[in-house]
């Protein structure tokens, strides 16, 4: 990851504050870089609901059409739906205009390859180099690209999820759900899917207008006003989406924030009940997934953080499910993108099949507490700081695949620079909350 005047540039895209780091010129150039790399092929374009996305859409279109691309514009659409549409339309790639969970003043571009997945590092590096060098394809007027609107992608996505879950069983349970889309791109599809499952959705801020009613990252501190809505409406479960709808947090029937880590764990449990196979998670994801995989006699592989890394390993291992602890469920039967909609379907299927309440299902999982923190540190200092951490805990098992991860028999801590923000993340997990907090605090103290 590199920063250019406040613009964060990585192999998966660009991100910045609109009007400062992220300008129309930068968006046009990055789109032109992808258009050039595809030789003017078919590109799927979509965006989350942020108002700045409308402006950036024009810049991206200029870059793509100027490179001779055929653009299929999905409009305001979730990130995983963009990936699904790339495959469905046999496109050469895709661009999602989004800043994911960042605050409203941010936006960015996320790139997809022809397999409907976020670009792997090697391909992304080539686009990044072309963007930085400014060498783009500019076709003459008679060869300019074309633009067409495609408005069927939400239905494609809904129908694929419905094909993969037991619709009659879910309907028979007569569940009631609450979904908070917070003005993000996922509201309309969540409503379509939950209505099709007859899960009686109560929709909160499900218009994809980019009007955030609370801070966009679906963590506990931002959802204090959302939790009580679940019991208030008599719902069996609460679903919370981030702005581009590739993360899913859960709230149980009592209004208790279950979080994002257990979204994947519950989906893994349901999936392995019906098909055994490898599971893939990243280095910062809860070990509850390892425990569940072990219960079913299935291998669980860890990768460096990042959706592209998880997908690479899933493909290599033939995984039946994978994902990240930020509420990101990846089911290869739908696509190679973190997808909250198949996550909803699998978890509703688990509720329907078990006959249990969500709180009871969670109580039956292996119990761990995970604590996440972040610090601002000069990245040049990280090698010496990592050395200090390993010296402080010589008994820990060391893994340097992605930053530094230290493991003990019942706990771990992971320290790594963020790929999307100018910070260093510290994540610790232990059987008790106090122990995880102590491990995280001790690590951040040593770093600072």
C-alpha positions in Angstrom: 0.0 0.0 0.0 1.2 3.5 -0.8 -0.1 7.0 -0.2 -0.1 9.8 -2.7 -1.2 13.1 -1.3 -3.7 11.4 1.0 -4.7 8.9 -1.6 -4.3 5.3 -0.4 -3.2 3.1 -3.4 -3.1 -0.7 -3.1 -3.2 -3.7 -5.4 -7.0 -3.9 -4.7 -7.8 -0.3 -5.5 -7.7 3.2 -4.3 -9.3 5.0 -1.3 -9.3 8.5 0.0 -11.2 11.5 1.3 -13.3 13.0 -1.5 -11.9 16.3 -2.7 -8.6 15.8 -1.0 -6.8 12.5 -1.6 -9.5 11.1 -3.9 -10.2 13.4 -6.9 -12.1 12.9 -10.2 -8.7 12.9 -11.9 -7.5 10.0 -9.7 -10.7 8.0 -10.3 -10.5 8.5 -14.1 -6.8 7.4 -14.2 -7.4 4.3 -12.1 -10.4 3.3 -14.3 -8.3 4.0 -17.4 -5.6 1.7 -16.0 -8.0 -1.2 -15.7 -9.6 -0.4 -19.1 -6.1 -0.4 -20.7 -5.2 -3.7 -19.0 -8.3 -5.4 -20.4 -7.7 -4.0 -23.9 -11.1 -2.3 -23.9 -13.1 -5.3 -22.7 -16.5 -5.5 -21.0 -16.4 -3.9 -17.5 -19.1 -4.1 -14.9 -19.6 -0.9 -12.9 -21.4 -0.4 -9.6 -21.3 1.8 -6.5 -22.5 2.0 -3.0 -25.0 4.7 -1.9 -22.6 7.4 -1.0 -23.6 10.7 -2.6 -20.0 11.2 -3.9 -20.4 8.0 -5.9 -22.5 9.8 -8.5 -19.6 12.2 -9.2 -17.0 9.4 -9.2 -19.2 7.3 -11.6 -18.8 10.0 -14.3 -15.0 10.1 -13.8 -14.8 6.3 -13.9 -16.9 6.2 -17.1 -14.7 8.7 -18.8 -11.6 6.5 -18.1 -13.3 3.3 -19.2 -15.1 4.7 -22.3 -11.9 6.5 -23.3 -10.1 3.2 -23.2 -12.7 1.7 -25.5 -14.5 -0.5 -22.9 -18.1 -1.8 -23.0 -19.5 -0.7 -19.6 -22.4 -2.5 -18.0 -23.6 -0.2 -15.2 -25.5 -1.9 -12.4 -26.2 1.3 -10.5 -26.2 1.2 -6.7 -25.4 -2.4 -5.9 -23.6 -4.4 -3.2 -20.0 -5.3 -3.7 -20.7 -9.1 -3.9 -23.4 -8.5 -6.4 -20.8 -6.8 -8.6 -18.6 -9.9 -8.5 -21.5 -12.1 -9.3 -22.5 -9.9 -12.3 -18.9 -10.0 -13.7 -19.2 -13.7 -14.1 -22.8 -13.7 -15.2 -22.0 -11.1 -17.9 -18.7 -12.8 -18.8 -16.9 -9.4 -18.3 -13.2 -8.8 -18.3 -13.4 -7.1 -14.9 -15.4 -4.8 -12.7 -15.2 -1.7 -10.6 -17.1 -1.1 -7.4 -17.1 2.6 -6.3 -17.0 2.3 -2.5 -15.0 3.1 0.6 -16.5 0.1 2.4 -16.8 0.8 6.2 -15.0 4.2 6.1 -16.8 7.4 7.1 -19.0 9.3 4.7 -16.3 11.7 3.5 -14.4 8.8 2.1 -14.8 6.9 -1.2 -12.7 4.7 -3.4 -12.5 2.1 -6.2 -12.3 -1.7 -5.7 -11.3 -3.7 -8.8 -12.5 -7.2 -9.9 -11.0 -9.6 -12.3 -12.9 -11.8 -14.8 -13.5 -14.5 -12.2 -15.7 -12.1 -10.2 -13.2 -11.8 -7.4 -11.1 -8.9 -6.0 -8.0 -8.7 -8.1 -5.2 -11.0 -6.8 -2.0 -9.3 -5.8 0.0 -9.9 -9.0 -2.7 -8.6 -11.3 -3.5 -5.7 -9.0 0.2 -4.7 -8.9 0.2 -4.4 -12.7 -2.8 -2.0 -12.5 -1.2 -0.1 -9.7 2.0 0.4 -11.8 0.1 1.5 -14.8 -1.9 4.0 -12.7 1.3 5.4 -11.2 3.1 5.6 -14.6 0.1 7.2 -16.3 0.3 5.0 -19.4 -3.2 4.5 -20.6 -5.0 3.4 -23.8 -6.8 6.3 -25.5 -8.9 5.3 -28.5 -10.0 7.6 -31.3 -13.6 8.9 -31.4 -15.0 6.2 -33.6 -13.7 3.5 -31.2 -14.9 4.9 -27.9 -16.6 2.5 -25.6 -20.3 2.0 -25.0 -22.5 2.3 -21.9 -25.5 0.1 -21.1 -27.6 -0.1 -17.9 -28.1 -3.5 -16.3 -30.7 -3.7 -13.6 -31.2 -7.4 -13.1 -28.2 -8.1 -10.9 -30.0 -7.9 -7.6 -32.5 -10.5 -8.8 -29.6 -12.8 -10.0 -28.0 -12.6 -6.6 -31.3 -13.2 -4.7 -32.2 -16.2 -6.9 -28.7 -17.8 -6.4 -29.0 -17.6 -2.6 -32.5 -19.1 -2.8 -31.2 -22.0 -4.8 -28.6 -22.9 -2.1 -30.8 -22.8 1.1 -33.8 -24.8 2.2 -36.5 -22.3 1.4 -39.5 -24.4 2.6 -37.9 -25.1 6.0 -37.0 -21.4 6.6 -40.5 -20.4 5.6 -42.0 -23.0 7.9 -40.1 -21.6 10.9 -42.0 -18.2 10.5 -39.0 -16.2 11.6 -39.0 -12.5 12.0 -35.9 -10.5 11.1 -34.6 -6.9 11.5 -32.1 -5.6 9.0 -30.2 -2.4 9.4 -28.6 -1.3 6.1 -27.7 2.2 7.4 -28.4 3.7 4.0 -25.9 1.4 2.3 -26.1 -0.5 -0.9 -27.4 -3.7 0.7 -30.8 -2.6 1.8 -32.9 -3.4 -1.3 -31.3 -6.8 -1.8 -31.7 -7.7 1.9 -35.4 -6.8 1.6 -35.9 -8.8 -1.6 -34.1 -11.9 -0.1 -35.8 -11.9 3.3 -39.2 -11.3 1.8 -38.7 -14.3 -0.6 -37.8 -16.4 2.5 -40.9 -15.1 4.3 -38.6 -14.0 7.1 -40.9 -11.0 7.8 -38.2 -8.3 7.6 -38.4 -5.1 9.5 -36.2 -2.8 7.4 -34.3 0.0 9.0 -32.5 2.6 6.8 -32.8 0.2 3.8 -33.0 2.9 1.1 -29.6 2.9 -0.6 -29.3 6.7 -0.4 -25.9 6.8 1.4 -27.5 8.6 4.4 -25.7 7.0 7.4 -27.8 7.1 10.6 -24.8 5.9 12.6 -21.1 5.4 12.0 -20.8 3.0 9.1 -18.6 0.2 10.5 -20.9 -2.4 12.1 -19.1 -2.7 15.4 -20.7 -2.7 18.8 -20.0 0.9 19.7 -21.8 2.1 16.6 -24.9 0.0 17.0 -26.1 0.9 20.5 -29.3 2.3 19.0 -29.9 -0.7 16.7 -29.7 -3.5 19.3 -32.9 -2.6 21.2 -34.8 -2.5 17.9 -34.6 -6.3 17.6 -36.6 -7.2 20.8 -38.8 -4.1 20.3 -40.0 -5.6 17.1 -40.1 -9.1 18.3 -37.5 -10.2 15.8 -35.6 -13.5 16.1 -32.4 -12.0 14.7 -30.9 -8.7 13.7 -28.7 -8.3 10.6 -26.5 -5.3 10.2 -24.7 -4.4 6.9 -21.8 -2.1 6.2 -22.2 0.5 3.3 -21.1 -1.7 0.4 -22.7 -4.8 1.9 -19.8 -7.2 2.1 -19.8 -7.5 6.0 -22.6 -8.9 8.2 -22.9 -8.4 12.0 -25.5 -10.2 14.1 -27.8 -9.1 17.0 -29.6 -11.8 18.9 -33.3 -11.9 19.9 -32.6 -10.1 23.2 -30.8 -7.2 21.5 -27.3 -8.4 22.4 -24.6 -7.6 19.9 -23.2 -10.9 18.7 -20.9 -9.2 16.3 -19.1 -10.1 13.1 -16.7 -12.8 14.2 -19.5 -15.3 14.9 -21.2 -14.6 11.6 -18.6 -16.7 9.8 -18.6 -19.3 12.6 -22.3 -19.9 12.4 -22.2 -20.1 8.6 -19.3 -22.6 8.8 -21.2 -24.7 11.3 -24.2 -25.0 9.0 -22.2 -25.5 5.9 -20.1 -28.3 7.3 -23.2 -30.0 8.7 -24.3 -30.5 5.1 -21.0 -30.9 3.3 -17.6 -31.6 4.8 -14.5 -30.0 3.3 -11.7 -27.5 4.0 -12.3 -24.1 5.6 -10.1 -21.1 5.0 -9.8 -18.0 7.3 -7.3 -15.3 7.7 -4.7 -14.7 10.5 -6.9 -12.3 12.4 -10.1 -14.5 12.5 -11.4 -16.2 15.6 -10.1 -19.7 16.4 -13.7 -20.8 17.0 -13.7 -21.6 13.2 -10.8 -23.9 13.7 -12.6 -25.6 16.6 -15.7 -26.1 14.5 -13.8 -27.5 11.6 -12.0 -29.9 13.9 -15.3 -31.1 15.3 -16.3 -32.1 11.7 -12.9 -33.6 10.9 -12.2 -30.9 8.4 -8.9 -29.0 7.9 -8.9 -25.2 8.6 -6.2 -23.1 6.8 -5.1 -19.6 7.7 -3.9 -16.9 5.2 -2.6 -13.4 5.3 -5.4 -10.9 5.9 -7.2 -9.7 2.8 -10.0 -11.1 0.8 -7.8 -11.9 -2.2 -5.5 -14.0 0.0 -8.4 -16.0 1.4 -9.8 -16.6 -2.0 -6.4 -17.8 -3.4 -6.2 -20.4 -0.6 -9.8 -21.4 -0.9 -9.3 -22.2 -4.6 -6.1 -24.1 -3.9 -7.6 -26.1 -1.1 -11.0 -26.7 -2.7 -12.6 -25.1 0.4 -16.4 -25.4 0.8 -16.5 -22.2 2.8 -14.2 -19.5 4.0 -14.0 -15.8 4.9 -12.8 -13.3 7.4 -13.8 -12.4 10.9 -15.2 -9.0 9.9 -18.5 -10.7 9.0 -17.3 -11.7 5.6 -18.7 -15.1 4.5 -17.3 -16.5 1.2 -19.3 -19.3 -0.3 -17.7 -20.4 -3.7 -21.1 -21.6 -4.8 -22.2 -18.0 -5.0 -18.9 -16.3 -5.7 -15.4 -15.3 -4.6 -16.5 -12.3 -2.6 -17.5 -11.7 1.0 -21.2 -12.1 0.8 -23.6 -11.2 3.7 -26.6 -12.5 1.7 -25.6 -16.1 1.6 -24.5 -15.5 5.2 -28.1 -14.5 6.0 -29.4 -17.6 4.2 -27.1 -20.1 5.9 -27.7 -18.7 9.4 -31.5 -18.6 8.9 -31.3 -22.2 7.7 -29.4 -23.0 10.9 -32.1 -21.4 13.0 -34.8 -23.2 11.1 -33.1 -26.6 11.2 -32.1 -26.5 14.8 -35.3 -24.9 16.1 -33.1 -22.9 18.5 -32.9 -19.3 19.3 -29.8 -17.4 18.1 -28.6 -16.8 21.7 -28.8 -20.6 22.3 -26.8 -21.3 19.1 -24.1 -18.8 20.2 -24.0 -20.3 23.7 -23.2 -23.7 22.1 -20.1 -22.4 20.3 -16.6 -22.6 21.7 -16.3 -19.4 23.8 -13.5 -16.9 23.1 -13.2 -13.2 23.5 -11.5 -11.2 20.8 -10.3 -7.6 21.2 -9.3 -5.3 18.3 -7.3 -2.1 18.6 -5.3 0.1 16.3 -2.3 2.4 16.7 -0.6 4.9 14.5 3.1 4.0 14.1 5.7 4.7 11.5 5.9 1.5 9.5 9.6 1.7 9.2 9.8 1.0 12.9 7.8 -2.3 12.6 10.8 -4.7 12.2 12.4 -3.5 15.4 9.1 -3.5 17.2 8.3 -7.0 16.1 11.7 -8.1 17.4 10.9 -6.5 20.7 7.5 -8.4 20.9 9.1 -11.8 20.2 11.8 -11.1 22.8 9.1 -10.2 25.3 7.2 -13.5 24.7 9.9 -16.0 23.8 7.6 -18.9 24.6 5.1 -18.0 21.9 5.0 -19.6 18.5 5.9 -17.0 15.8 4.3 -16.6 12.4 5.5 -13.9 10.1 3.2 -14.6 7.1 1.4 -11.3 7.7 3.0 -8.9 10.1 3.6 -10.8 13.3 1.3 -13.4 15.0 2.2 -14.9 18.3 0.4 -18.1 19.4 0.0 -19.8 22.7 -2.1 -22.9 23.5 -5.3 -21.0 24.2 -4.7 -17.4 22.9 -3.0 -15.4 20.2 -2.2 -11.8 19.2 -1.7 -10.5 15.7 0.0 -7.2 14.7 -0.1 -6.0 11.1 -0.3 -2.8 9.1 -3.7 -2.1 7.6 -4.1 -2.4 3.8 -6.8 0.3 3.7 -5.9 2.8 6.4 -2.6 4.4 7.6 -2.7 2.4 10.9 -1.3 -0.7 12.5 -4.0 -3.2 13.8 -3.6 -5.2 17.0 -6.0 -8.1 17.5 -5.9 -10.5 20.4 -8.0 -13.5 21.4 -8.3 -15.5 24.6 -10.9 -17.6 26.5 -11.7 -14.7 28.8 -12.4 -11.0 27.9 -10.0 -9.7 30.6 -7.2 -11.9 29.3 -7.7 -10.8 25.7 -7.8 -7.1 26.7 -4.6 -7.6 28.8 -2.8 -9.2 25.8 -3.9 -6.5 23.5 -3.0 -3.7 25.9 0.4 -5.2 26.7 1.1 -5.4 22.9 0.0 -1.8 22.2 2.1 -0.5 25.1 5.2 -2.3 23.7 4.5 -0.9 20.3 4.2 2.6 21.5 
